[in-house]
Amino acid sequence: MTKNNALDIEMKNTFAQDVLKGLTAKNKHLPSKYFYDDNGSRIFQEIMNMPEYYPTNAEFEILSMQSKQIYKALKFSEPFNIIELGAGDGFKTFKLLEYLVNHNVDVHYIPIDISQEAMDLLSNRLTEKLPSLKIHPKVGDYFEILKGNLESDYPSMLLFLGGNIGNYQEEKAKELLNLFNKNMKVGDKLLIGFDLKKNPIIIHNAYYDAHGITKRFNLNLLIRINRELDADFKIDDFDFYSYYNPATGNVKSYLVSLRKQTVELKNLNKSIDFDYDELVWTELSKKYAIEEIHNLAKQTDFALNSNFLDCKHFFTDSLWEKMA
């Protein structure tokens, strides 16, 4: 068995265990990280192209207009690594990489994603547009791949963009950041994206879109369960709902069972009962205040060096440093 085949089997087993655990809980839930199979990644590209979905444009502006400032703030000797966790199509990162290549900065770009298709597309695009860039794509769980950073002779900047930290509840976010810290060398940097608290209507429209794209994105998770676990979810028997709480900063998304029904997970030999209007929690997307970002960095043993904000102050890419 090859290493890649073993990884595929391990990931499928983890997926099955997480789905079973979530759907048999008293309050049903499914991990949002499983949205991003190949089809889910394509649908998310549609979400990012929606005019209502501001995070992409806000962060793109930061990385386009402030690449020089970000590079200067790193204070790295060359060469150094850029390790992007959950790289996707690399759309936003391209502007930072373009700046570095155009200024002859010696950098190794290591994009990591769970989707092989996304990594193939990204690698081909970067090879065409930035042929001198050193690219080392990795497919799999970035928690595992990141361990190799400690063995690198070069300093590293980790990228965790897109406001993905908002998908984690407070304690889980701290666990994740502590794990990043553990796999970073002293002096390594972390550039992490935070979606900021703002007018609640703007946030509501971004996540409960009139086009129904976010609904398709959520329902695709049921399609994935059908495919990978030989389940029989009837997609038309589920709806989608999302709401924003401006006091906590939490956006929560749900699938809604439209009738009393039983779904078979044949690969797991398990039946799951759904009640009429029963909810399945699929995603948290927390919005942060600047003060909360400072506190989170301090609580996870990072020093916050700079906050790079877009012109509307909708979003920030926050530069943190591992001190010891």
C-alpha positions as CSV (number, residue, x, y, z in Angstrom):
1,M,0.0,0.0,0.0
2,T,1.3,3.4,-0.9
3,K,1.6,6.3,1.5
4,N,-1.2,8.2,-0.4
5,N,-3.5,5.2,-0.3
6,A,-3.0,4.8,3.4
7,L,-3.7,8.5,3.9
8,D,-6.9,8.2,1.9
9,I,-8.2,5.3,4.0
10,E,-7.3,7.1,7.2
11,M,-9.2,10.2,6.1
12,K,-12.2,8.2,5.0
13,N,-12.3,6.4,8.4
14,T,-12.1,9.7,10.2
15,F,-14.9,11.2,8.1
16,A,-17.1,8.2,8.8
17,Q,-16.5,8.4,12.6
18,D,-17.1,12.2,12.7
19,V,-20.4,11.9,10.7
20,L,-21.6,9.1,12.9
21,K,-20.7,10.9,16.1
22,G,-22.4,14.1,14.9
23,L,-25.6,12.5,13.6
24,T,-26.1,10.4,16.7
25,A,-25.6,13.3,19.1
26,K,-28.6,14.7,21.0
27,N,-28.2,18.0,19.1
28,K,-27.1,16.8,15.6
29,H,-24.1,18.4,14.0
30,L,-21.6,17.9,11.2
31,P,-18.1,19.3,11.0
32,S,-17.8,22.2,8.5
33,K,-14.3,21.0,7.5
34,Y,-16.0,18.3,5.4
35,F,-17.7,20.8,3.1
36,Y,-14.5,20.9,1.0
37,D,-14.5,17.8,-1.2
38,D,-13.8,18.6,-4.8
39,N,-17.4,19.7,-5.6
40,G,-17.7,21.6,-2.3
41,S,-14.5,23.5,-3.2
42,R,-16.0,24.4,-6.6
43,I,-19.2,25.7,-4.9
44,F,-17.2,27.7,-2.4
45,Q,-15.6,29.4,-5.4
46,E,-19.1,30.5,-6.4
47,I,-19.7,31.8,-2.9
48,M,-16.5,33.9,-3.0
49,N,-17.6,35.4,-6.3
50,M,-21.0,36.6,-4.8
51,P,-21.1,40.4,-4.5
52,E,-22.6,40.0,-1.0
53,Y,-19.7,37.8,0.2
54,Y,-17.3,40.6,1.3
55,P,-14.5,38.6,3.1
56,T,-12.8,37.6,-0.2
57,N,-12.6,41.1,-1.6
58,A,-11.6,42.6,1.7
59,E,-8.7,40.2,2.2
60,F,-7.8,40.4,-1.5
61,E,-7.4,44.1,-1.0
62,I,-5.2,43.7,2.0
63,L,-2.9,41.2,0.2
64,S,-2.8,43.2,-3.0
65,M,-2.2,46.7,-1.5
66,Q,-0.1,45.8,1.5
67,S,2.2,43.0,0.3
68,K,5.2,45.2,0.8
69,Q,4.3,46.1,4.3
70,I,3.6,42.5,5.2
71,Y,7.0,41.4,3.8
72,K,8.8,44.2,5.6
73,A,7.0,43.3,8.9
74,L,8.3,39.7,8.7
75,K,11.9,40.8,9.1
76,F,13.1,37.5,7.7
77,S,16.4,36.7,6.3
78,E,16.2,34.8,3.0
79,P,15.2,32.2,2.0
80,F,12.0,31.5,4.0
81,N,8.9,29.4,3.7
82,I,5.3,30.4,3.2
83,I,3.1,27.5,4.4
84,E,-0.5,28.1,3.5
85,L,-3.0,26.0,5.5
86,G,-6.1,25.2,3.5
87,A,-4.8,27.0,0.3
88,G,-7.8,26.3,-2.0
89,D,-7.3,28.1,-5.3
90,G,-4.7,30.5,-3.8
91,F,-6.5,33.4,-5.4
92,K,-5.7,35.9,-2.6
93,T,-2.2,34.6,-1.9
94,F,-1.2,35.1,-5.5
95,K,-0.8,38.9,-5.0
96,L,1.6,38.4,-2.1
97,L,3.5,35.7,-4.0
98,E,3.6,37.9,-7.1
99,Y,5.1,40.8,-5.1
100,L,7.8,38.5,-3.7
101,V,8.7,37.0,-7.0
102,N,8.8,40.4,-8.8
103,H,11.2,41.7,-6.1
104,N,13.4,38.6,-6.3
105,V,12.7,37.4,-2.8
106,D,13.9,33.8,-2.2
107,V,10.7,32.1,-0.9
108,H,9.5,28.5,-0.9
109,Y,5.7,28.3,-1.2
110,I,4.1,25.2,0.5
111,P,0.3,25.2,-0.1
112,I,-1.6,22.5,1.8
113,D,-5.2,21.5,1.1
114,I,-7.4,18.4,1.5
115,S,-8.5,18.6,-2.2
116,Q,-6.1,17.1,-4.8
117,E,-8.0,18.9,-7.5
118,A,-7.5,22.3,-5.8
119,M,-3.8,21.6,-5.4
120,D,-3.4,20.5,-9.1
121,L,-5.2,23.7,-10.3
122,L,-3.2,25.9,-8.0
123,S,0.2,24.4,-9.0
124,N,-0.6,24.6,-12.7
125,R,-1.7,28.2,-12.4
126,L,1.3,29.3,-10.4
127,T,3.7,27.4,-12.6
128,E,2.3,29.3,-15.6
129,K,2.1,32.8,-14.1
130,L,5.1,32.7,-11.7
131,P,7.5,30.2,-13.3
132,S,10.4,31.1,-11.0
133,L,8.4,30.4,-7.8
134,K,9.5,27.4,-5.8
135,I,6.2,25.4,-5.1
136,H,5.9,22.4,-2.9
137,P,2.2,21.4,-2.8
138,K,1.0,19.0,-0.1
139,V,-2.4,17.2,-0.1
140,G,-3.9,16.0,3.2
141,D,-4.5,17.1,6.8
142,Y,-2.5,20.2,7.5
143,F,-2.2,19.3,11.2
144,E,-0.1,16.3,10.2
145,I,1.9,18.0,7.3
146,L,2.7,21.0,9.5
147,K,4.9,18.9,11.8
148,G,7.6,19.0,9.1
149,N,8.0,22.7,9.7
150,L,10.2,22.1,12.8
151,E,12.7,20.3,10.6
152,S,13.1,23.1,8.1
153,D,16.3,25.2,8.2
154,Y,14.4,28.2,7.0
155,P,12.1,30.6,9.0
156,S,8.4,30.2,8.1
157,M,5.3,32.3,7.8
158,L,2.2,30.3,8.2
159,L,-0.9,31.5,6.4
160,F,-4.4,30.8,7.8
161,L,-6.5,33.1,5.7
162,G,-10.1,33.6,4.9
163,G,-11.3,34.1,8.5
164,N,-11.2,30.3,8.9
165,I,-10.4,30.7,12.6
166,G,-14.0,31.8,13.0
167,N,-15.2,28.3,12.3
168,Y,-13.9,27.1,15.6
169,Q,-15.5,27.5,19.0
170,E,-13.4,29.5,21.5
171,E,-11.7,26.5,23.2
172,K,-11.2,24.7,19.9
173,A,-9.7,27.9,18.4
174,K,-7.2,28.1,21.2
175,E,-6.4,24.4,20.8
176,L,-5.7,25.0,17.1
177,L,-3.6,28.1,17.7
178,N,-1.6,26.2,20.4
179,L,-1.0,23.4,17.8
180,F,0.2,25.9,15.3
181,N,2.5,27.4,18.0
182,K,3.8,23.9,18.9
183,N,4.8,23.3,15.3
184,M,6.5,26.7,14.7
185,K,10.1,27.6,15.4
186,V,11.0,30.6,17.5
187,G,10.7,33.7,15.3
188,D,8.3,32.0,12.9
189,K,5.3,34.2,11.9
190,L,1.6,33.4,11.5
191,L,-0.6,35.6,9.2
192,I,-4.1,34.9,10.2
193,G,-7.3,36.3,8.8
194,F,-10.2,37.6,11.0
195,D,-13.6,38.7,9.8
196,L,-14.5,41.7,12.0
197,K,-17.8,42.7,13.6
198,K,-19.7,45.2,11.5
199,N,-23.2,46.1,10.4
200,P,-25.3,42.9,11.1
201,I,-27.2,43.3,7.8
202,I,-23.9,43.0,5.8
203,I,-23.0,39.8,7.6
204,H,-26.5,38.3,7.3
205,N,-26.6,38.9,3.5
206,A,-23.2,37.3,3.1
207,Y,-24.2,34.0,4.7
208,Y,-28.0,33.7,4.0
209,D,-27.6,34.7,0.3
210,A,-30.6,35.1,-2.0
211,H,-28.9,33.1,-4.7
212,G,-29.1,29.8,-2.8
213,I,-25.4,29.1,-3.3
214,T,-24.7,28.7,0.4
215,K,-27.6,26.4,0.6
216,R,-26.1,24.2,-2.2
217,F,-22.8,24.3,-0.3
218,N,-24.4,22.9,2.8
219,L,-26.5,20.3,1.0
220,N,-23.4,19.1,-0.8
221,L,-22.2,17.7,2.5
222,L,-25.3,15.3,2.4
223,I,-24.4,14.4,-1.1
224,R,-20.9,13.6,0.0
225,I,-22.2,11.4,2.9
226,N,-24.4,9.6,0.3
227,R,-21.4,8.9,-1.9
228,E,-18.8,8.0,0.7
229,L,-20.9,6.2,3.2
230,D,-23.6,4.7,0.9
231,A,-26.3,6.8,2.6
232,D,-29.7,7.6,1.2
233,F,-30.3,11.3,2.2
234,K,-33.0,12.7,0.0
235,I,-31.6,16.2,-0.6
236,D,-35.0,17.8,-1.3
237,D,-36.2,16.8,2.2
238,F,-33.7,19.2,3.8
239,D,-33.5,23.0,3.8
240,F,-30.9,25.5,4.9
241,Y,-31.0,28.3,7.6
242,S,-28.4,30.8,8.8
243,Y,-28.5,33.6,11.3
244,Y,-26.1,36.2,12.9
245,N,-25.9,37.2,16.6
246,P,-24.2,40.6,16.7
247,A,-23.7,40.4,20.4
248,T,-21.6,37.3,20.3
249,G,-20.3,37.7,16.7
250,N,-21.5,34.2,15.9
251,V,-23.0,33.2,12.5
252,K,-24.5,29.7,12.8
253,S,-25.7,27.7,9.9
254,Y,-28.0,24.7,9.9
255,L,-29.6,22.0,7.7
256,V,-33.3,21.6,8.5
257,S,-35.2,18.3,8.1
258,L,-38.5,19.1,6.3
259,R,-40.2,15.9,7.5
260,K,-40.0,13.1,9.9
261,Q,-37.6,10.6,8.2
262,T,-35.1,7.9,8.6
263,V,-31.8,7.9,6.7
264,E,-29.7,4.7,6.3
265,L,-25.9,4.9,6.5
266,K,-25.3,1.5,4.8
267,N,-21.5,1.5,5.1
268,L,-21.9,2.0,8.8
269,N,-24.9,-0.3,9.3
270,K,-26.7,2.6,11.0
271,S,-30.1,4.2,10.8
272,I,-30.5,7.9,11.7
273,D,-33.9,9.3,12.6
274,F,-34.8,12.9,11.9
275,D,-37.8,14.7,13.4
276,Y,-39.9,17.3,11.6
277,D,-38.0,20.6,11.5
278,E,-35.0,19.0,13.4
279,L,-31.8,21.0,13.0
280,V,-28.3,19.8,12.0
281,W,-25.7,22.4,12.9
282,T,-23.1,22.6,10.1
283,E,-21.0,25.7,10.7
284,L,-19.9,28.4,13.0
285,S,-18.4,31.6,11.6
286,K,-17.4,34.0,14.4
287,K,-16.8,37.7,13.8
288,Y,-14.1,39.3,16.0
289,A,-13.5,42.7,17.6
290,I,-9.9,43.9,17.4
291,E,-9.6,43.6,21.2
292,E,-10.6,39.9,21.0
293,I,-7.8,39.3,18.5
294,H,-5.2,40.8,20.8
295,N,-6.6,38.7,23.7
296,L,-6.5,35.5,21.6
297,A,-2.9,36.0,20.6
298,K,-1.9,36.6,24.2
299,Q,-3.8,33.6,25.4
300,T,-2.0,31.3,22.9
301,D,1.5,32.6,23.6
302,F,1.9,34.7,20.4
303,A,3.1,38.3,20.1
304,L,0.8,40.3,17.9
305,N,3.0,42.4,15.6
306,S,0.6,44.1,13.2
307,N,-3.0,44.2,12.1
308,F,-3.4,44.8,8.3
309,L,-7.0,46.1,7.6
310,D,-8.9,46.7,4.4
311,C,-10.1,50.2,3.7
312,K,-13.6,49.6,5.1
313,H,-12.3,47.8,8.2
314,F,-14.4,44.8,7.4
315,F,-11.5,42.3,7.8
316,T,-7.9,42.1,9.1
317,D,-4.9,39.9,8.4
318,S,-3.2,39.8,11.7
319,L,0.6,39.1,11.9
320,W,1.6,37.1,15.0
321,E,5.1,35.8,16.1
322,K,6.2,32.8,18.1
323,M,8.5,34.3,20.8
324,A,9.6,31.2,22.8
